Amino acid sequence: MDYQQKLAEKLTILTERGNGVLIRMNYIKKMCADPKQRPSILTDKAMESAVKYINKKFPNIDFRGNIQNLTGIQRQKSEVLSATSSYYDSFLDVIEFRDNVYELLNTIDACQCFFDIAVNFDFTKSYLDLIIIYASVIITLSRIDDKKALVGMFNCAHEMTNGSSDPAYPRLGQMLVEYEHPWKKLTEEFGPHTRSVTAALLSLKMLYPRRNLPAEQWRSAQLLSLLSAPASMLDPACCDTMACEYLPMEVMERWIIIGFLLCHSSLNNNQASQELWKMALRSGLYLTLTRDEILNIHKVSEDLFDSIKGYGIMCIYFEMSRENHVSMFISCVNNSGAMHRERRHFLRGAMKELFNVLEDEPGLLGPKALFVFMALSFSRDEVLWLVRHSENMPKIKTPEDYIDNQMAELLFHMEKLKGLMRKHNQVLQRYHVQYLAQFDALVLNDTIQVPAS
């Protein structure tokens, strides 16, 4: 039985494991890129010829025939082993993580799992999160400039100390070579998983466009306003897709853009996939992989499709010629900044009104808790978007769209609303305990009583 595979548990564990591996890859990248923190064995003059030789010959390093190039390592082999072992072990963890992800994705495909963000939210979210974390690990790994030198130096020192290479070195060396161009290899790996990934992504086709609306539509719908319908102010705010209503936009955009790049064949023959992907591309220029490590989504997309054989034929299918891609990029640069600026302007007013009403009538926090979560989520999305883009702002005619002197006001309203929720947490608890007993329990009982048709 599928439930005996414990797929949900494995997804949770692997996602946490992947986050840890991703943070370490990012740390190693930062260490190697910073002249002040770079491992001393890489900057030691005595190691210069060894580093050059290893980088040139990696992974097929002749330890015995070219000993003159490796004299520095021979003289300090114990120090080299000590200095590189933690990096080597971290790279081995990438292999272990990759093997576990392969196995789980194949099992999920074999079980023909059903993915729909509106039906099985946690399972679908965990599946898409794992895919994005795995891709982020590989992309970050490929950006570490000194990875070959660190792995090669460790194995040279191991060979000189123990008389043989480390058993894991051949696989590790092959992996580093394969991921020199990560997107090419990643798209090959995810080809067999296209059906499952596409099904999970297309479950966003109603949710993402509804969440990605301009401020004018928010304003006309009086979004987040408790005063727009006074007669229903005490009615509980609920829906069938509760968790989806405050799912971060950046998370969905990472799923859509990276997911469809990994399974780009879906863009060839599925109009819904194309529309969803193009909408996500228009929303911004960058996505966060981890911390301050970003992905230039337009450049990556263009480079990937340029590298695919038959790219000209693919353009006919989904109209992503270089001219169209450039046009989409220019449109994004010119319009996305203004769109997000207007959203922040709307949210400042909406958050202030929401706080004033709830501060005056804290009893409304019970039935209207969803409004608070949505307001905080939407505001967080806009703050993170501005931070991500203002630090990597392209040359544009309207740089003021990426500078917000009133950002502090939005952050202030967010903190005030969060503080109000903490202050009156007992109100929320009492309300929802009563709601469970006097509404949910009755509905569940009625549902159980209905005979199966």
C-alpha positions as CSV (number, residue, x, y, z in Angstrom):
1,M,0.0,0.0,0.0
2,D,1.1,3.5,-0.8
3,Y,0.6,4.7,2.8
4,Q,3.1,2.1,4.0
5,Q,5.8,3.9,2.0
6,K,5.6,6.8,4.5
7,L,6.0,9.3,1.7
8,A,4.9,12.4,3.7
9,E,7.3,11.6,6.5
10,K,10.2,11.1,4.0
11,L,9.4,14.3,2.3
12,T,9.5,16.2,5.6
13,I,12.8,14.6,6.7
14,L,14.5,15.1,3.3
15,T,13.3,18.7,3.1
16,E,14.9,19.5,6.5
17,R,18.0,17.6,5.5
18,G,18.2,19.5,2.2
19,N,17.9,22.8,3.9
20,G,20.9,22.0,6.1
21,V,23.0,20.9,3.1
22,L,22.0,24.0,1.2
23,I,23.1,26.3,4.0
24,R,26.5,24.5,4.1
25,M,27.0,24.9,0.4
26,N,26.2,28.6,0.7
27,Y,28.6,28.9,3.6
28,I,31.4,27.2,1.6
29,K,30.7,29.4,-1.4
30,K,30.9,32.6,0.8
31,M,34.1,31.3,2.5
32,C,35.9,30.6,-0.8
33,A,34.8,33.9,-2.4
34,D,36.0,36.1,0.5
35,P,39.8,36.7,0.3
36,K,39.9,37.2,4.1
37,Q,38.1,33.9,4.9
38,R,39.4,31.7,2.1
39,P,41.0,28.5,3.3
40,S,44.7,29.1,3.9
41,I,45.8,26.1,1.9
42,L,44.3,27.7,-1.2
43,T,46.3,30.9,-0.7
44,D,49.5,29.3,0.4
45,K,52.3,30.0,-2.2
46,A,53.7,26.5,-1.7
47,M,50.3,25.1,-2.9
48,E,49.9,27.3,-5.9
49,S,51.3,24.7,-8.5
50,A,49.3,21.9,-6.9
51,V,46.0,23.9,-7.0
52,K,46.6,24.7,-10.7
53,Y,47.5,21.1,-11.6
54,I,44.4,19.7,-9.8
55,N,42.0,22.2,-11.4
56,K,43.4,21.4,-14.8
57,K,43.4,17.5,-14.5
58,F,40.4,17.0,-12.2
59,P,39.1,14.4,-11.6
60,N,41.8,12.2,-13.2
61,I,44.8,13.3,-11.2
62,D,48.0,11.3,-11.6
63,F,49.3,11.2,-8.1
64,R,52.5,9.3,-8.9
65,G,53.5,10.5,-12.4
66,N,53.4,14.2,-11.6
67,I,54.6,14.3,-8.0
68,Q,56.6,17.4,-8.8
69,N,53.4,19.4,-9.1
70,L,52.1,18.0,-5.8
71,T,55.2,18.5,-3.7
72,G,53.4,21.1,-1.5
73,I,50.7,18.6,-0.6
74,Q,53.3,15.8,0.0
75,R,55.1,18.0,2.5
76,Q,52.0,19.1,4.4
77,K,49.7,16.1,3.8
78,S,48.4,15.9,7.4
79,E,47.6,19.7,7.4
80,V,45.9,19.4,4.0
81,L,43.8,16.4,5.2
82,S,42.8,18.4,8.3
83,A,42.0,21.6,6.5
84,T,39.9,20.0,3.7
85,S,38.1,17.1,5.4
86,S,35.1,19.2,6.5
87,Y,34.6,20.5,3.0
88,Y,35.0,17.0,1.5
89,D,32.4,15.6,4.0
90,S,30.0,18.3,3.1
91,F,30.3,17.5,-0.6
92,L,29.7,13.8,0.2
93,D,26.5,14.9,2.0
94,V,25.3,16.3,-1.3
95,I,25.8,12.9,-3.0
96,E,23.9,11.2,-0.1
97,F,21.1,13.8,-0.3
98,R,20.9,13.4,-4.1
99,D,20.6,9.6,-3.8
100,N,17.8,9.9,-1.3
101,V,15.9,12.4,-3.4
102,Y,16.3,10.2,-6.5
103,E,14.9,7.2,-4.6
104,L,12.0,9.2,-3.1
105,L,11.0,10.8,-6.4
106,N,11.0,7.5,-8.2
107,T,8.9,5.9,-5.5
108,I,6.4,8.8,-5.7
109,D,6.1,8.3,-9.5
110,A,5.7,4.5,-9.1
111,C,2.9,5.1,-6.5
112,Q,1.2,7.6,-8.9
113,C,0.6,10.1,-6.1
114,F,-2.1,12.7,-6.5
115,F,-1.0,16.3,-6.1
116,D,-3.3,19.3,-5.7
117,I,-2.4,22.3,-3.5
118,A,-6.1,22.9,-2.7
119,V,-6.8,19.3,-1.7
120,N,-3.7,17.9,-0.1
121,F,-1.8,21.1,0.8
122,D,0.9,19.7,3.0
123,F,1.9,16.8,0.8
124,T,1.9,18.9,-2.4
125,K,3.9,21.7,-0.7
126,S,6.4,19.3,0.7
127,Y,6.9,17.7,-2.7
128,L,7.5,21.0,-4.5
129,D,9.7,22.3,-1.7
130,L,11.9,19.3,-1.9
131,I,12.4,19.7,-5.7
132,I,13.3,23.4,-5.3
133,I,15.7,22.7,-2.4
134,Y,17.4,20.0,-4.4
135,A,17.8,22.2,-7.4
136,S,19.1,25.1,-5.2
137,V,21.7,22.8,-3.6
138,I,23.0,21.8,-7.0
139,I,23.0,25.3,-8.4
140,T,24.8,26.6,-5.3
141,L,27.3,23.8,-5.5
142,S,28.1,24.7,-9.1
143,R,28.9,28.3,-8.0
144,I,31.6,27.2,-5.6
145,D,34.8,28.1,-7.5
146,D,37.3,26.1,-5.4
147,K,35.3,22.8,-5.1
148,K,37.6,20.9,-7.4
149,A,40.7,22.1,-5.6
150,L,39.4,21.2,-2.2
151,V,38.2,17.7,-3.2
152,G,41.3,17.0,-5.3
153,M,43.7,18.2,-2.5
154,F,41.9,16.0,0.1
155,N,42.2,12.9,-2.1
156,C,45.8,13.6,-2.9
157,A,46.6,13.9,0.8
158,H,44.5,10.7,1.4
159,E,46.4,8.8,-1.3
160,M,49.8,9.9,0.1
161,T,48.8,9.0,3.6
162,N,47.0,5.8,3.1
163,G,48.3,4.5,-0.2
164,S,44.9,4.6,-1.9
165,S,42.2,7.1,-2.9
166,D,39.2,7.7,-0.8
167,P,36.5,5.1,-1.8
168,A,33.9,7.9,-2.5
169,Y,36.2,10.0,-4.6
170,P,35.3,8.6,-8.1
171,R,31.6,9.3,-7.6
172,L,32.2,12.7,-6.0
173,G,34.6,13.7,-8.8
174,Q,32.1,12.6,-11.4
175,M,29.3,14.5,-9.8
176,L,31.3,17.8,-9.7
177,V,32.1,17.4,-13.4
178,E,28.5,16.7,-14.3
179,Y,27.2,19.7,-12.5
180,E,29.6,22.2,-14.1
181,H,26.6,23.2,-16.1
182,P,23.9,22.4,-13.6
183,W,20.7,23.2,-15.6
184,K,21.6,20.8,-18.4
185,K,22.1,17.9,-16.0
186,L,19.1,18.8,-13.8
187,T,16.7,18.9,-16.8
188,E,17.9,15.4,-17.8
189,E,17.3,14.1,-14.2
190,F,13.8,15.5,-14.0
191,G,12.6,14.3,-17.5
192,P,11.1,11.1,-16.0
193,H,9.3,13.1,-13.3
194,T,7.6,15.6,-15.6
195,R,4.1,14.2,-15.2
196,S,4.1,14.5,-11.4
197,V,5.8,17.8,-11.2
198,T,3.5,19.3,-13.9
199,A,0.4,18.0,-12.0
200,A,1.6,19.6,-8.8
201,L,2.4,22.9,-10.5
202,L,-0.8,23.1,-12.4
203,S,-2.8,22.9,-9.2
204,L,-1.6,26.5,-8.7
205,K,-3.4,27.7,-11.9
206,M,-6.3,29.1,-10.0
207,L,-4.5,30.2,-6.8
208,Y,-1.5,32.0,-8.2
209,P,-3.3,34.3,-10.7
210,R,-5.8,35.2,-7.9
211,R,-3.0,36.1,-5.5
212,N,-1.0,38.0,-8.2
213,L,-3.5,40.8,-8.8
214,P,-2.6,44.5,-9.1
215,A,-3.4,47.0,-6.3
216,E,-6.4,48.4,-8.3
217,Q,-8.2,45.1,-8.1
218,W,-7.4,44.8,-4.4
219,R,-8.8,48.2,-3.9
220,S,-11.9,47.7,-5.9
221,A,-12.6,44.4,-4.0
222,Q,-11.9,46.2,-0.7
223,L,-9.4,43.5,0.2
224,L,-8.7,43.1,4.0
225,S,-11.4,45.6,4.9
226,L,-13.7,44.6,7.8
227,L,-15.8,47.8,7.3
228,S,-16.8,47.0,3.7
229,A,-19.5,44.6,4.9
230,P,-20.7,45.6,8.4
231,A,-23.6,43.1,8.4
232,S,-21.2,40.2,8.1
233,M,-18.5,41.5,10.4
234,L,-19.1,38.7,13.0
235,D,-19.2,35.9,10.4
236,P,-16.2,33.7,10.4
237,A,-13.7,34.3,7.6
238,C,-13.0,30.8,6.2
239,C,-12.6,29.0,2.9
240,D,-11.7,25.5,1.6
241,T,-8.2,26.6,0.8
242,M,-7.3,28.3,4.0
243,A,-3.6,27.6,4.1
244,C,-3.2,28.7,0.4
245,E,-4.5,32.2,1.3
246,Y,-1.3,33.1,3.1
247,L,1.2,31.0,1.2
248,P,4.2,33.2,0.3
249,M,4.2,34.5,-3.3
250,E,7.9,34.0,-3.6
251,V,7.5,30.3,-2.7
252,M,4.9,29.9,-5.4
253,E,7.1,31.7,-8.0
254,R,10.1,29.5,-7.1
255,W,7.9,26.4,-7.6
256,I,6.6,27.7,-10.9
257,I,9.7,29.1,-12.5
258,I,12.3,26.5,-11.4
259,G,9.8,23.6,-11.7
260,F,8.9,24.4,-15.3
261,L,12.6,25.0,-16.2
262,L,13.4,21.5,-14.8
263,C,10.5,20.0,-16.7
264,H,10.5,22.3,-19.7
265,S,8.9,19.8,-22.0
266,S,5.6,20.6,-20.3
267,L,5.9,24.1,-21.7
268,N,5.8,22.6,-25.2
269,N,2.4,21.0,-25.1
270,N,0.4,22.5,-22.3
271,Q,-1.1,26.0,-22.7
272,A,-1.9,26.2,-18.9
273,S,1.8,25.6,-18.1
274,Q,2.9,28.3,-20.5
275,E,0.5,30.9,-19.1
276,L,1.4,30.1,-15.5
277,W,5.1,30.3,-16.2
278,K,4.9,33.5,-18.2
279,M,2.9,35.2,-15.4
280,A,5.5,34.2,-12.8
281,L,8.3,35.5,-15.1
282,R,6.6,38.9,-15.4
283,S,6.4,39.3,-11.6
284,G,10.1,40.1,-11.1
285,L,13.7,39.6,-12.1
286,Y,15.2,37.6,-9.2
287,L,14.3,34.7,-7.0
288,T,16.1,33.7,-3.7
289,L,17.8,30.4,-3.6
290,T,19.0,30.8,0.0
291,R,19.8,33.8,2.1
292,D,21.4,36.3,-0.2
293,E,22.0,33.8,-3.0
294,I,19.8,34.8,-5.9
295,L,18.7,33.5,-9.3
296,N,18.4,35.8,-12.3
297,I,15.3,34.1,-13.7
298,H,15.2,35.7,-17.2
299,K,18.9,35.1,-17.9
300,V,18.7,31.5,-16.7
301,S,15.7,30.8,-18.8
302,E,17.2,32.3,-21.9
303,D,20.5,30.5,-21.4
304,L,18.8,27.2,-20.8
305,F,16.6,27.4,-23.9
306,D,19.5,28.6,-26.0
307,S,21.5,25.4,-25.0
308,I,18.7,23.0,-25.9
309,K,18.9,21.2,-29.2
310,G,15.9,22.0,-31.3
311,Y,15.4,25.3,-29.5
312,G,14.1,26.9,-32.7
313,I,11.4,24.2,-33.0
314,M,10.5,24.7,-29.3
315,C,10.1,28.5,-29.9
316,I,7.3,27.7,-32.4
317,Y,5.5,25.8,-29.7
318,F,5.5,28.2,-26.9
319,E,6.5,31.5,-28.5
320,M,9.7,32.0,-26.4
321,S,12.0,33.3,-29.1
322,R,14.8,35.5,-28.1
323,E,12.8,38.6,-29.2
324,N,9.8,37.5,-27.2
325,H,12.0,36.8,-24.2
326,V,13.7,40.2,-24.4
327,S,10.3,41.8,-24.8
328,M,9.0,40.1,-21.7
329,F,12.2,41.1,-19.8
330,I,11.8,44.8,-20.7
331,S,8.1,44.6,-19.8
332,C,9.0,43.2,-16.4
333,V,11.6,45.8,-15.8
334,N,9.3,48.6,-16.7
335,N,6.1,47.4,-15.0
336,S,6.9,45.2,-12.1
337,G,8.4,47.9,-9.9
338,A,5.4,50.2,-10.3
339,M,3.0,47.3,-9.6
340,H,4.7,46.4,-6.4
341,R,5.0,50.0,-5.4
342,E,1.2,50.4,-5.7
343,R,0.7,47.2,-3.7
344,R,2.8,48.6,-0.8
345,H,0.9,51.8,-0.9
346,F,-2.4,49.9,-0.7
347,L,-1.2,47.7,2.1
348,R,-0.1,50.6,4.3
349,G,-3.6,51.9,4.3
350,A,-5.3,48.5,4.6
351,M,-3.0,47.4,7.5
352,K,-3.6,50.7,9.4
353,E,-7.4,50.3,9.1
354,L,-7.4,46.6,10.0
355,F,-5.3,47.3,13.1
356,N,-7.5,50.2,14.3
357,V,-10.7,48.1,13.9
358,L,-9.2,45.1,15.7
359,E,-7.6,47.2,18.5
360,D,-11.0,48.8,19.1
361,E,-12.9,45.4,18.9
362,P,-10.4,42.6,19.8
363,G,-13.2,40.1,19.9
364,L,-13.2,40.2,16.0
365,L,-9.7,38.5,16.1
366,G,-11.5,35.2,16.5
367,P,-13.7,35.2,13.4
368,K,-11.4,37.4,11.3
369,A,-8.0,35.8,12.1
370,L,-7.6,34.8,8.4
371,F,-7.7,38.5,7.5
372,V,-4.7,39.1,9.9
373,F,-2.7,36.2,8.4
374,M,-3.4,37.4,4.9
375,A,-2.5,41.0,5.7
376,L,0.8,39.9,7.3
377,S,1.6,37.5,4.4
378,F,0.9,40.0,1.7
379,S,3.0,42.6,3.4
380,R,5.8,40.2,3.9
381,D,5.7,39.3,0.2
382,E,6.1,43.0,-0.8
383,V,8.9,43.7,1.8
384,L,10.9,40.7,0.6
385,W,10.3,41.6,-3.1
386,L,11.7,45.1,-2.6
387,V,14.7,43.9,-0.6
388,R,15.5,41.3,-3.2
389,H,15.3,43.7,-6.2
390,S,16.6,46.9,-4.7
391,E,19.9,45.2,-4.0
392,N,20.2,44.0,-7.6
393,M,18.4,46.8,-9.3
394,P,18.8,47.0,-13.1
395,K,19.5,50.2,-15.0
396,I,16.0,51.6,-15.5
397,K,14.3,55.0,-16.1
398,T,12.3,54.8,-12.9
399,P,14.7,53.8,-10.1
400,E,12.3,55.3,-7.6
401,D,10.0,52.2,-8.0
402,Y,12.8,50.3,-6.2
403,I,13.2,52.8,-3.4
404,D,10.5,53.1,-0.7
405,N,11.0,55.8,1.9
406,Q,7.8,54.7,3.6
407,M,8.8,51.1,4.1
408,A,9.2,51.7,7.8
409,E,5.5,52.6,8.1
410,L,4.5,49.2,6.6
411,L,6.9,47.4,8.9
412,F,5.5,49.3,11.8
413,H,1.9,48.3,11.0
414,M,3.0,44.6,10.6
415,E,4.6,44.7,14.1
416,K,1.6,46.4,15.6
417,L,-0.7,43.7,14.1
418,K,1.5,40.9,15.3
419,G,1.6,42.4,18.8
420,L,-2.1,42.6,18.9
421,M,-2.4,38.9,18.0
422,R,0.0,38.0,20.8
423,K,-1.8,40.2,23.3
424,H,-5.2,38.7,22.6
425,N,-4.2,35.1,21.9
426,Q,-6.6,33.9,24.5
427,V,-9.5,35.4,22.4
428,L,-8.4,33.3,19.4
429,Q,-8.0,30.1,21.4
430,R,-11.5,30.4,23.1
431,Y,-13.2,31.3,19.8
432,H,-11.7,28.4,17.9
433,V,-12.2,25.8,20.7
434,Q,-15.9,26.8,20.7
435,Y,-16.0,26.8,16.9
436,L,-14.6,23.2,16.8
437,A,-17.3,22.0,19.3
438,Q,-20.3,23.9,18.0
439,F,-19.7,24.0,14.2
440,D,-17.0,21.6,12.9
441,A,-18.1,18.7,15.1
442,L,-21.7,19.1,14.0
443,V,-20.8,19.3,10.3
444,L,-18.5,16.2,10.8
445,N,-21.3,14.3,12.4
446,D,-23.7,15.2,9.6
447,T,-21.1,14.2,7.0
448,I,-20.7,10.8,8.8
449,Q,-24.5,10.2,8.8
450,V,-24.8,10.7,5.1
451,P,-24.9,7.3,3.5
452,A,-22.3,6.6,0.8
453,S,-23.9,7.0,-2.7
